């Protein structure tokens, strides 16, 4: 008689995944908002949009991952912070257009499903959603033997936010004379890790437990510092000041992200010594012999978010951010751009 083959023997354990889903349901409730409908585990998450609260609502969506920062988490067997990164990358992209993040969904794919790792990831996602004020509405867990090696996983997140049409922020109102206020990052965030890993681990032969002068913790922990979530301080600014543009410094660094809020005849002139650059960036640059412009195109260099404001409000915005617990700096001025000039330059 021919031997019967099961899904479990092929590497996928449905019962283990179902047990995990039951285990995390109480955790997910910590992110509950009044607009959430139904229970976790349906075919789709339900969210009742309050159209009376926001006139002429525009939905803003974003999806992103954590990239090769996950390699560091897997090297250290520490998975409780990458979920925060996952949320941050999407909610920070939503808030730059003035939209309040409403709900978030996650996708976790593993070679062999591990309940404990998955719970750590979800706990991080929940903390990120709580910090952003959005509901974790649902997600997907995929066990994919033969596609990912044992111990490997990937994460993807998806966020939806809402903003009234008259309050949409997209940079078109930026004018000559406006100022750019930079808000400090918490570290590398979630971009540039392919270069960082090459310099530090492949070429530098360092390990995640190594201590380096200038860092207050082992290298691996420094690299795993969670991406900062800027939703609440930015919502405060949007409510109280004239915010013409907001820039999330992600892949592309300063060079590729700032032009997104620059009208054609404007350029940003950045004062290079106007903010504090964290030591981890200096370590990567020195050990990799990387030039300044490459660093500014790959990494956030200590500035995770920027806001464009009128000159007359700049100092008050900096003061408000400091009162909210943020490190903020007046880092740039908007000047007229000639046709042959770049949209971003440094002084």
PLY file of the C-alpha trace (Angstrom):
ply
format ascii 1.0
element vertex 347
property float x
property float y
property float z
element edge 346
property int vertex1
property int vertex2
end_header
0.00 0.00 0.00
1.28 3.42 -0.92
2.26 5.58 2.07
-0.07 8.49 2.75
1.52 11.92 2.77
0.33 14.82 4.94
0.76 18.59 4.82
2.70 18.36 8.09
5.18 15.94 6.51
5.61 18.49 3.70
6.68 21.02 6.33
3.48 22.95 7.09
1.82 22.48 10.50
-1.68 24.02 10.40
-2.42 23.14 14.04
0.66 24.95 15.29
-0.28 28.10 13.38
-3.86 27.93 14.68
-2.55 27.63 18.24
-0.42 30.72 17.65
-3.42 32.70 16.38
-5.40 31.85 19.51
-2.45 32.86 21.67
-2.07 36.31 20.13
-5.75 37.32 20.08
-5.60 38.88 23.60
-2.39 40.71 22.62
-3.99 42.24 19.53
-6.87 43.65 21.60
-4.41 46.10 23.17
-4.53 48.11 19.91
-8.34 48.23 19.74
-10.02 51.42 18.50
-13.74 52.15 18.71
-14.04 51.93 14.91
-12.90 48.30 14.82
-15.71 45.86 14.05
-15.87 42.10 14.48
-13.31 39.77 15.99
-9.78 38.87 14.97
-9.59 35.89 12.63
-12.11 36.73 9.95
-11.38 36.66 6.23
-10.96 40.42 6.34
-10.61 43.07 9.04
-13.53 45.46 9.50
-13.14 49.16 10.29
-16.01 51.66 10.39
-14.75 54.98 9.00
-16.36 57.94 10.78
-17.06 60.25 7.83
-18.79 62.80 10.08
-15.58 63.36 12.05
-13.54 64.22 8.93
-14.98 66.31 6.11
-14.19 65.08 2.61
-11.90 62.24 3.81
-8.96 60.98 1.78
-7.58 57.53 2.59
-3.78 57.28 2.58
-2.12 53.86 2.41
1.43 52.59 2.69
3.14 49.22 2.66
6.73 48.40 3.59
9.03 45.88 5.21
12.04 45.88 7.51
14.59 44.79 4.92
17.87 43.14 5.83
17.71 44.51 9.37
15.94 41.20 9.94
19.30 39.50 9.40
20.58 41.20 12.56
17.56 40.03 14.56
18.09 36.49 13.30
21.82 36.60 14.07
21.03 37.63 17.65
17.91 35.50 18.06
16.19 38.68 19.26
12.86 39.34 17.60
10.96 41.67 19.94
11.82 44.99 18.23
11.56 44.34 14.48
7.77 44.47 14.77
8.10 48.09 15.93
10.25 48.76 12.84
7.59 47.20 10.66
4.86 49.49 11.96
7.11 52.55 11.92
8.03 52.25 8.26
4.40 52.42 7.15
2.84 54.79 9.70
5.67 57.29 9.21
4.93 57.30 5.47
1.23 57.88 6.15
1.68 60.75 8.62
3.87 62.74 6.20
0.75 63.53 4.20
-1.07 64.70 7.29
-3.05 61.48 7.69
-3.81 59.85 11.04
-2.98 56.10 10.86
-6.17 54.11 11.43
-5.28 50.45 11.10
-2.41 48.14 10.31
-2.04 44.61 8.93
1.01 42.37 8.96
2.39 39.49 6.91
4.86 37.05 8.47
6.50 34.37 6.30
8.76 31.65 7.75
10.52 28.57 6.50
9.44 26.58 9.57
6.88 28.17 11.85
8.12 29.00 15.36
5.50 30.11 17.85
7.90 31.85 20.24
9.58 33.92 17.52
6.20 34.83 16.03
4.82 35.94 19.41
7.87 38.18 19.94
7.32 39.73 16.51
3.61 40.33 17.18
4.35 41.87 20.58
6.62 44.36 18.81
3.98 45.11 16.20
1.45 45.72 18.97
3.81 48.14 20.73
4.33 49.98 17.45
0.58 50.20 16.81
0.00 51.49 20.34
2.65 54.16 19.84
1.10 55.17 16.51
-2.47 55.01 17.84
-3.66 52.60 15.14
-5.45 49.25 15.40
-3.81 45.96 14.45
-6.71 44.75 12.37
-5.39 41.40 11.19
-2.68 39.74 9.17
-1.33 36.62 7.53
1.11 33.98 8.73
2.71 31.83 6.04
4.83 28.74 6.60
6.95 28.24 3.48
9.40 25.32 3.71
11.85 25.23 0.84
11.48 28.95 0.27
13.03 30.26 3.50
15.74 28.46 5.42
15.00 27.27 8.95
15.22 30.30 11.26
14.66 32.80 8.43
11.56 34.95 8.09
10.33 38.05 6.33
7.90 40.75 7.42
5.63 43.06 5.47
3.22 45.66 6.86
0.32 47.63 5.46
-1.24 50.77 6.96
-4.28 52.90 6.11
-4.79 56.42 7.41
-7.20 59.27 6.78
-6.93 63.03 6.30
-9.44 65.69 5.34
-8.88 66.91 1.79
-8.27 70.49 2.96
-5.56 69.31 5.36
-3.63 67.09 2.94
0.12 67.81 3.08
2.03 67.19 -0.15
4.65 69.94 -0.45
3.13 72.10 -3.16
2.91 75.09 -0.79
6.66 75.10 -0.05
8.12 78.51 -0.87
11.47 80.30 -0.96
12.36 81.42 2.56
10.69 78.52 4.33
12.72 76.52 6.84
13.27 72.80 7.30
13.21 71.46 10.84
14.88 68.09 11.36
13.67 65.67 14.02
16.28 63.27 15.34
16.25 59.59 14.48
16.77 56.84 17.04
19.60 55.34 14.98
19.87 53.67 11.60
16.12 52.91 11.54
15.41 50.36 8.76
17.37 51.50 5.70
20.96 51.00 4.61
21.50 47.67 6.35
22.91 45.91 3.31
25.76 48.43 3.30
26.09 48.42 7.10
26.29 44.61 7.23
28.86 44.53 4.44
31.09 47.09 6.16
30.75 45.84 9.73
30.33 42.08 9.44
31.60 40.94 6.04
34.60 43.26 5.64
35.10 44.34 9.24
34.76 40.81 10.68
32.86 42.19 13.68
30.28 40.27 15.67
26.93 41.33 17.12
28.33 41.07 20.66
31.39 43.26 19.98
31.72 46.57 21.77
33.02 49.56 19.84
34.29 52.85 21.25
31.54 55.44 21.12
28.63 53.00 21.44
26.93 52.49 24.80
25.86 48.92 24.02
27.02 45.93 21.91
26.99 46.45 18.15
24.02 44.15 17.52
21.79 45.97 19.98
22.82 49.31 18.51
21.83 48.14 15.03
18.52 46.81 16.34
17.41 50.10 17.88
13.76 50.35 16.74
12.78 52.86 14.09
11.27 55.94 15.72
7.55 56.47 15.27
6.77 60.15 14.71
2.97 60.05 14.49
1.99 61.73 17.76
4.44 64.67 17.68
3.62 65.34 14.03
-0.13 65.27 14.67
0.51 67.86 17.37
2.43 70.08 14.94
-0.18 69.69 12.20
-2.89 70.80 14.61
-1.04 73.91 15.80
1.29 75.13 13.04
1.51 75.74 9.29
3.13 72.56 8.03
3.86 72.79 4.29
5.71 69.52 3.79
6.93 66.51 5.75
9.76 64.21 4.70
10.38 60.70 6.03
14.09 59.96 5.57
14.16 56.35 4.39
15.81 54.65 1.41
17.51 57.36 -0.63
18.44 59.35 2.47
18.47 63.13 2.18
19.19 63.23 -1.54
16.18 61.34 -2.89
13.55 62.09 -0.23
13.68 65.88 0.25
12.83 66.67 -3.42
9.45 64.99 -2.90
8.24 68.17 -1.15
10.16 70.66 -3.31
8.29 72.49 -6.10
10.33 72.78 -9.29
11.77 76.23 -8.61
12.84 75.49 -5.01
15.90 73.85 -3.50
16.87 72.92 0.04
20.21 74.23 1.30
21.23 72.18 4.32
23.70 73.30 6.96
25.78 70.14 7.47
26.88 70.93 11.03
23.44 71.90 12.32
22.56 68.59 14.01
24.24 65.82 15.95
25.23 62.75 13.91
25.07 59.54 16.01
28.32 57.63 16.42
27.09 54.52 14.58
27.07 56.44 11.28
30.61 57.70 11.83
31.75 54.14 12.58
30.21 52.81 9.36
31.65 55.67 7.29
35.18 55.37 8.68
35.37 51.58 8.54
33.89 51.45 5.05
35.74 54.48 3.66
32.42 55.85 2.42
32.23 59.40 1.10
29.87 61.99 2.57
27.40 62.10 -0.31
27.04 58.32 -0.36
26.29 58.35 3.37
23.69 61.09 2.88
22.02 59.12 0.11
21.91 55.80 1.96
21.34 56.66 5.65
19.22 59.08 7.66
22.42 60.37 9.36
20.57 61.17 12.57
17.53 62.93 11.08
14.53 60.64 10.70
11.87 63.18 9.80
11.79 66.73 8.44
9.05 69.36 8.43
8.86 72.42 6.16
7.46 75.48 7.94
7.29 79.26 7.36
10.33 81.13 8.64
8.26 82.99 11.27
7.13 79.71 12.87
10.44 77.83 12.75
11.75 78.62 16.22
8.40 77.93 17.86
8.15 74.56 16.06
11.59 73.59 17.35
10.58 74.59 20.87
7.30 72.64 20.66
9.11 69.51 19.50
11.58 69.80 22.37
8.67 70.14 24.81
7.25 66.94 23.32
10.50 65.14 24.11
12.00 65.26 20.62
15.46 66.47 19.60
14.83 69.00 16.85
17.10 71.25 14.79
16.69 74.05 12.24
18.76 72.43 9.50
17.91 74.02 6.16
16.45 76.95 4.26
14.46 76.86 1.03
16.06 78.96 -1.71
15.28 79.71 -5.34
16.63 77.04 -7.68
18.22 77.72 -11.05
17.65 75.13 -13.75
21.17 73.71 -13.44
21.15 73.42 -9.66
20.34 70.27 -7.66
17.25 70.25 -5.45
19.37 69.46 -2.40
22.73 71.03 -1.59
24.89 71.43 1.51
26.66 74.42 3.02
0 1
1 2
2 3
3 4
4 5
5 6
6 7
7 8
8 9
9 10
10 11
11 12
12 13
13 14
14 15
15 16
16 17
17 18
18 19
19 20
20 21
21 22
22 23
23 24
24 25
25 26
26 27
27 28
28 29
29 30
30 31
31 32
32 33
33 34
34 35
35 36
36 37
37 38
38 39
39 40
40 41
41 42
42 43
43 44
44 45
45 46
46 47
47 48
48 49
49 50
50 51
51 52
52 53
53 54
54 55
55 56
56 57
57 58
58 59
59 60
60 61
61 62
62 63
63 64
64 65
65 66
66 67
67 68
68 69
69 70
70 71
71 72
72 73
73 74
74 75
75 76
76 77
77 78
78 79
79 80
80 81
81 82
82 83
83 84
84 85
85 86
86 87
87 88
88 89
89 90
90 91
91 92
92 93
93 94
94 95
95 96
96 97
97 98
98 99
99 100
100 101
101 102
102 103
103 104
104 105
105 106
106 107
107 108
108 109
109 110
110 111
111 112
112 113
113 114
114 115
115 116
116 117
117 118
118 119
119 120
120 121
121 122
122 123
123 124
124 125
125 126
126 127
127 128
128 129
129 130
130 131
131 132
132 133
133 134
134 135
135 136
136 137
137 138
138 139
139 140
140 141
141 142
142 143
143 144
144 145
145 146
146 147
147 148
148 149
149 150
150 151
151 152
152 153
153 154
154 155
155 156
156 157
157 158
158 159
159 160
160 161
161 162
162 163
163 164
164 165
165 166
166 167
167 168
168 169
169 170
170 171
171 172
172 173
173 174
174 175
175 176
176 177
177 178
178 179
179 180
180 181
181 182
182 183
183 184
184 185
185 186
186 187
187 188
188 189
189 190
190 191
191 192
192 193
193 194
194 195
195 196
196 197
197 198
198 199
199 200
200 201
201 202
202 203
203 204
204 205
205 206
206 207
207 208
208 209
209 210
210 211
211 212
212 213
213 214
214 215
215 216
216 217
217 218
218 219
219 220
220 221
221 222
222 223
223 224
224 225
225 226
226 227
227 228
228 229
229 230
230 231
231 232
232 233
233 234
234 235
235 236
236 237
237 238
238 239
239 240
240 241
241 242
242 243
243 244
244 245
245 246
246 247
247 248
248 249
249 250
250 251
251 252
252 253
253 254
254 255
255 256
256 257
257 258
258 259
259 260
260 261
261 262
262 263
263 264
264 265
265 266
266 267
267 268
268 269
269 270
270 271
271 272
272 273
273 274
274 275
275 276
276 277
277 278
278 279
279 280
280 281
281 282
282 283
283 284
284 285
285 286
286 287
287 288
288 289
289 290
290 291
291 292
292 293
293 294
294 295
295 296
296 297
297 298
298 299
299 300
300 301
301 302
302 303
303 304
304 305
305 306
306 307
307 308
308 309
309 310
310 311
311 312
312 313
313 314
314 315
315 316
316 317
317 318
318 319
319 320
320 321
321 322
322 323
323 324
324 325
325 326
326 327
327 328
328 329
329 330
330 331
331 332
332 333
333 334
334 335
335 336
336 337
337 338
338 339
339 340
340 341
341 342
342 343
343 344
344 345
345 346
